[in-house]
Amino acid sequence: MGVLLQAEAVGRPRHELLLELGETPASIIAAGGEIYSGLDLVLKGKTVGKMHFDHGIPRGVIERLPQILNAPKAIYRSANQTVQGGGSVVVMTFETHRGYPLIVPVHARKQIGRGRFCNVVASMYAKEGPNPEARWKAEGLLLWER
């Protein structure tokens, strides 16, 4: 993780790297369905830079991402499913950044390279403004809750 962030800080980003986060957590599979089952969870190098430099997420939080995703607060169906072609959930974490809840969109069954399919962490950011949980629940997006 440090190598990725350091390389990007000096203008030599390593966007092509892929970080293996392990098996997709059971809660994501339970909430998102079979499309998530049996696939590894990965994080692209480019996404690490976006999380840290664009969204201000501290390195330590990014490094703990596997543990954070294994203990989610709630999981919601993505509101932009039609835009993204389906197969996307949003993990609401217990973590906060600047007082706002951290959310982690996870895309299902994305092709990585030639023939390999993985579940991909698309981002991690603080959801600013009013806490979206009540609205997302009212819209029927809640899939799983601790």
Backbone bond lengths (Angstrom), bond angles and torsions (degrees), N, CA, C in turn:
res aa  C-N    CA-C-N  psi(-1)  N-CA   C-N-CA  omega(-1)  CA-C   N-CA-C  phi
1 M - - - 1.447 - - 1.528 110.25 -
2 G 1.314 115.63 -47.04 1.459 119.73 -179.50 1.509 112.34 -60.55
3 V 1.318 117.00 -38.64 1.471 121.57 179.62 1.522 110.00 -62.89
4 L 1.325 116.88 -43.26 1.466 120.86 178.99 1.525 111.46 -60.71
5 L 1.319 116.27 -48.45 1.462 120.22 -177.41 1.520 111.97 -67.98
6 Q 1.330 116.38 -38.87 1.460 120.72 178.74 1.532 110.64 -65.03
7 A 1.327 116.75 -42.70 1.468 120.53 179.72 1.526 110.56 -62.63
8 E 1.309 116.90 -41.62 1.469 119.74 179.83 1.521 111.23 -68.68
9 A 1.326 117.34 -35.88 1.464 121.29 -179.69 1.529 112.31 -63.84
10 V 1.341 117.01 -30.40 1.466 120.53 -179.80 1.530 112.08 -98.17
11 G 1.339 116.37 13.15 1.459 119.62 174.93 1.518 115.91 84.83
12 R 1.322 117.92 15.05 1.470 121.73 178.32 1.528 110.02 -125.10
13 P 1.340 116.22 65.41 1.465 118.63 -175.48 1.525 112.74 -62.13
14 R 1.315 115.66 148.73 1.467 123.09 178.86 1.526 108.66 -110.86
15 H 1.316 115.54 58.21 1.461 121.35 -176.01 1.517 113.67 -62.42
16 E 1.320 117.33 -21.90 1.468 120.46 -176.57 1.527 113.03 -77.07
17 L 1.325 117.73 -14.51 1.466 120.67 -177.70 1.524 111.68 -72.08
18 L 1.310 114.73 149.72 1.454 122.21 179.71 1.525 108.07 -125.65
19 L 1.314 117.12 123.93 1.459 121.80 178.74 1.521 109.18 -97.06
20 E 1.313 115.94 125.08 1.461 122.11 179.25 1.529 108.08 -84.80
21 L 1.321 117.32 122.89 1.461 121.86 -179.75 1.521 112.57 -101.36
22 G 1.328 117.34 -0.02 1.460 121.37 179.57 1.513 111.51 100.01
23 E 1.327 114.62 -163.38 1.457 120.23 179.27 1.520 110.22 -68.79
24 T 1.306 116.00 150.36 1.459 120.70 175.64 1.527 108.70 -65.50
25 P 1.337 118.06 129.77 1.469 120.88 -178.84 1.530 112.44 -57.02
26 A 1.322 115.20 145.27 1.467 121.79 -178.38 1.525 112.23 -58.21
27 S 1.336 117.60 -35.19 1.469 120.14 -179.12 1.530 111.08 -65.11
28 I 1.326 117.33 -35.98 1.469 120.46 178.00 1.524 109.75 -69.81
29 I 1.321 117.15 -40.56 1.472 120.50 178.29 1.526 109.39 -64.51
30 A 1.340 117.18 -44.01 1.466 120.95 -179.78 1.526 111.29 -62.37
31 A 1.321 116.86 -40.51 1.464 121.01 -177.88 1.525 112.26 -78.62
32 G 1.317 116.25 -43.78 1.461 120.61 -173.20 1.514 114.95 -86.59
33 G 1.329 116.85 -19.39 1.456 120.28 177.56 1.511 113.28 100.39
34 E 1.306 114.18 -179.11 1.467 122.47 -175.11 1.524 113.28 -59.53
35 I 1.319 118.03 -24.16 1.466 120.48 -179.29 1.536 110.51 -58.49
36 Y 1.352 117.80 -25.87 1.467 122.40 179.75 1.529 112.61 -88.11
37 S 1.319 117.11 -15.41 1.450 122.53 -171.42 1.528 113.33 -70.05
38 G 1.345 115.70 140.84 1.458 122.16 173.63 1.520 115.65 74.21
39 L 1.315 117.38 11.55 1.466 120.63 -178.98 1.520 110.58 -117.29
40 D 1.333 115.15 146.44 1.458 120.33 175.29 1.523 110.15 -72.90
41 L 1.317 115.18 157.08 1.453 122.72 175.27 1.519 107.51 -102.49
42 V 1.331 116.84 129.35 1.464 120.64 -177.23 1.523 110.73 -130.71
43 L 1.324 114.10 164.74 1.461 123.41 178.91 1.516 107.45 -136.04
44 K 1.317 117.07 124.85 1.464 121.23 -179.91 1.530 110.24 -77.98
45 G 1.327 115.73 147.01 1.462 121.17 178.26 1.519 112.08 -56.08
46 K 1.311 116.18 -39.38 1.466 120.65 179.76 1.529 110.72 -62.03
47 T 1.326 116.53 -36.80 1.457 120.94 -179.21 1.525 111.42 -68.66
48 V 1.330 116.70 -35.27 1.468 120.44 177.50 1.528 109.63 -59.10
49 G 1.323 116.35 -46.65 1.466 120.72 178.43 1.516 111.92 -60.89
50 K 1.332 116.69 -41.74 1.461 121.31 179.40 1.527 110.56 -62.97
51 M 1.331 116.48 -43.59 1.462 120.39 -179.98 1.526 111.28 -60.03
52 H 1.333 115.35 -46.48 1.464 120.32 -173.31 1.534 112.20 -79.67
53 F 1.319 116.42 -51.90 1.467 119.38 -172.44 1.527 113.46 -83.98
54 D 1.324 118.40 -35.24 1.465 120.26 -179.20 1.531 112.34 -88.29
55 H 1.341 116.91 -39.91 1.461 120.70 -175.56 1.522 113.74 -101.79
56 G 1.342 117.74 -6.30 1.460 121.54 175.02 1.515 115.62 73.22
57 I 1.326 117.52 20.12 1.463 120.30 -179.61 1.533 108.54 -74.94
58 P 1.329 118.39 126.61 1.467 120.70 -179.15 1.535 112.06 -63.21
59 R 1.316 115.02 149.48 1.463 121.91 -179.06 1.528 111.87 -54.28
60 G 1.327 117.13 -42.89 1.456 121.09 -178.73 1.520 112.92 -60.38
61 V 1.320 117.11 -36.64 1.466 121.00 178.32 1.527 109.46 -68.80
62 I 1.328 117.15 -43.05 1.465 120.85 178.46 1.525 109.97 -61.98
63 E 1.323 117.08 -40.60 1.466 120.71 179.85 1.532 111.80 -64.94
64 R 1.324 117.15 -27.21 1.462 121.34 179.50 1.527 112.73 -90.52
65 L 1.321 117.61 8.44 1.461 121.25 -175.65 1.534 113.63 -52.74
66 P 1.339 120.12 -44.32 1.477 117.97 178.33 1.530 113.04 -58.33
67 Q 1.321 117.51 -42.03 1.463 120.66 179.33 1.536 110.75 -68.43
68 I 1.310 116.50 -39.29 1.467 121.14 179.35 1.527 110.26 -61.96
69 L 1.328 116.78 -43.42 1.463 120.69 -178.68 1.527 112.12 -72.39
70 N 1.315 117.55 -22.31 1.460 120.84 177.60 1.526 112.56 -80.51
71 A 1.324 117.58 -8.18 1.470 121.63 179.29 1.531 109.72 -136.37
72 P 1.344 117.23 62.42 1.471 119.23 -177.06 1.527 112.57 -75.19
73 K 1.297 115.09 159.59 1.467 121.55 174.44 1.528 109.34 -82.79
74 A 1.340 115.46 -44.24 1.469 121.46 179.99 1.522 108.43 -160.35
75 I 1.324 114.90 160.94 1.464 120.81 176.42 1.524 107.68 -131.34
76 Y 1.329 114.57 131.34 1.454 121.41 -177.44 1.526 110.39 -120.27
77 R 1.316 115.69 151.31 1.459 120.68 171.04 1.526 106.22 -71.75
78 S 1.304 116.69 140.26 1.460 120.40 179.30 1.524 110.08 -65.73
79 A 1.312 116.40 135.92 1.467 120.93 177.75 1.523 111.38 -69.96
80 N 1.349 118.52 -22.74 1.472 121.16 179.80 1.516 111.72 -99.30
81 Q 1.301 118.98 33.27 1.464 121.52 -179.58 1.519 111.64 -52.63
82 T 1.327 117.75 -43.53 1.465 119.53 -176.70 1.520 110.93 -66.72
83 V 1.325 117.07 -35.89 1.465 120.58 178.73 1.525 110.73 -67.21
84 Q 1.340 116.11 -40.95 1.455 120.46 -176.03 1.519 113.00 -90.17
85 G 1.316 117.80 -0.18 1.455 120.01 179.46 1.513 113.72 81.55
86 G 1.319 117.65 16.57 1.463 120.86 177.99 1.507 112.36 84.47
87 G 1.329 114.78 178.11 1.449 120.11 176.71 1.506 114.77 67.06
88 S 1.327 117.01 42.95 1.453 119.92 179.54 1.520 109.27 -139.15
89 V 1.338 115.66 132.39 1.455 120.62 175.24 1.518 109.04 -122.47
90 V 1.330 115.07 160.22 1.460 121.83 177.37 1.519 107.18 -118.98
91 V 1.321 116.35 120.47 1.460 122.16 179.78 1.526 108.45 -92.97
92 M 1.343 115.40 121.18 1.460 121.50 174.31 1.519 105.95 -91.01
93 T 1.320 117.26 124.71 1.457 121.11 -176.83 1.527 110.90 -100.28
94 F 1.319 115.79 168.33 1.455 121.25 172.29 1.527 110.48 -81.15
95 E 1.328 116.92 -13.54 1.466 122.80 -179.50 1.523 110.41 -72.40
96 T 1.325 116.11 150.60 1.463 120.83 173.42 1.522 108.88 -129.90
97 H 1.311 114.56 159.01 1.467 121.22 175.59 1.520 106.26 -139.97
98 R 1.333 116.51 121.05 1.457 123.11 -175.58 1.536 111.38 56.28
99 G 1.345 115.73 31.41 1.455 120.82 177.53 1.525 115.23 85.39
100 Y 1.301 117.78 0.48 1.463 121.67 -179.30 1.528 109.84 -110.04
101 P 1.335 117.14 147.78 1.470 119.06 -179.14 1.529 111.72 -68.19
102 L 1.333 115.09 141.06 1.473 119.98 175.24 1.519 108.65 -85.82
103 I 1.324 114.77 132.90 1.455 119.29 175.12 1.529 109.12 -121.32
104 V 1.323 114.41 151.22 1.466 121.49 -175.89 1.532 108.90 -132.31
105 P 1.329 118.17 103.90 1.464 119.76 174.14 1.531 110.09 -73.45
106 V 1.334 116.51 136.39 1.457 121.96 179.22 1.529 108.07 -126.57
107 H 1.324 115.99 121.78 1.457 121.80 179.52 1.524 109.54 -94.47
108 A 1.316 115.65 135.96 1.460 121.78 -176.33 1.517 112.03 -87.64
109 R 1.318 113.83 142.63 1.462 123.01 166.63 1.532 113.74 47.29
110 K 1.308 116.13 55.96 1.463 121.79 176.25 1.523 109.04 -92.62
111 Q 1.316 115.99 139.58 1.460 119.43 178.76 1.522 109.53 -78.07
112 I 1.327 114.88 130.48 1.461 122.73 178.19 1.524 106.31 -119.66
113 G 1.300 117.29 115.87 1.462 120.05 -178.79 1.518 111.10 69.07
114 R 1.307 115.56 -144.81 1.467 121.03 -177.15 1.517 111.51 -97.48
115 G 1.306 115.49 102.57 1.449 120.18 172.11 1.511 117.70 81.45
116 R 1.319 119.84 -3.64 1.461 120.73 178.58 1.530 108.77 -94.65
117 F 1.318 115.13 132.12 1.455 120.49 177.82 1.521 109.13 -114.18
118 C 1.326 115.81 138.42 1.461 122.52 -179.37 1.515 109.23 -142.09
119 N 1.320 116.01 163.51 1.453 121.97 167.87 1.529 105.61 -92.02
120 V 1.314 116.27 130.81 1.461 121.16 -169.69 1.531 111.38 -116.39
121 V 1.338 115.23 127.31 1.459 120.49 171.64 1.524 106.29 -71.98
122 A 1.332 115.96 117.48 1.461 120.47 -174.93 1.519 113.00 -85.24
123 S 1.330 117.10 -27.35 1.460 120.64 -177.56 1.528 108.81 -174.96
124 M 1.300 115.56 177.34 1.460 123.23 168.72 1.518 105.45 -154.65
125 Y 1.324 115.93 125.70 1.457 118.60 -178.07 1.520 110.13 -155.52
126 A 1.327 114.93 161.61 1.462 120.81 176.25 1.520 107.78 -81.21
127 K 1.328 116.35 126.43 1.461 121.70 179.25 1.520 107.01 -83.91
128 E 1.335 115.23 96.76 1.462 121.09 -175.48 1.518 111.34 -76.25
129 G 1.323 115.24 162.66 1.457 120.73 -178.96 1.512 110.12 91.22
130 P 1.322 115.29 -164.84 1.469 118.44 179.81 1.527 110.37 -59.93
131 N 1.328 116.61 144.62 1.459 120.96 178.70 1.532 108.44 -57.18
132 P 1.336 118.07 124.28 1.464 121.14 -173.50 1.525 114.90 -78.92
133 E 1.326 118.37 -6.12 1.467 120.50 -172.29 1.530 113.20 -57.24
134 A 1.325 118.37 -47.39 1.472 120.65 -178.13 1.527 110.40 -62.49
135 R 1.321 116.81 -43.38 1.465 120.92 -179.63 1.523 110.89 -64.93
136 W 1.341 117.11 -45.89 1.462 120.64 -179.65 1.523 111.22 -63.05
137 K 1.327 116.72 -38.28 1.474 119.95 176.79 1.533 110.13 -65.64
138 A 1.324 116.90 -44.23 1.467 120.96 179.37 1.528 111.56 -61.90
139 E 1.320 116.84 -31.34 1.468 121.48 179.02 1.528 112.38 -81.99
140 G 1.329 116.38 -0.50 1.463 120.40 177.52 1.522 114.17 76.89
141 L 1.330 117.28 24.83 1.468 121.32 -176.92 1.527 113.64 -90.04
142 L 1.340 117.40 -13.12 1.466 120.50 -177.42 1.524 110.59 -66.41
143 L 1.331 116.19 126.83 1.461 122.43 178.19 1.529 112.58 -109.84
144 W 1.345 116.08 -32.21 1.458 121.10 -173.86 1.528 107.64 -157.51
145 E 1.344 116.00 141.48 1.458 119.66 178.79 1.513 109.98 -145.60
146 R 1.329 116.57 139.12 1.462 121.51 178.91 1.503 109.33 -74.11
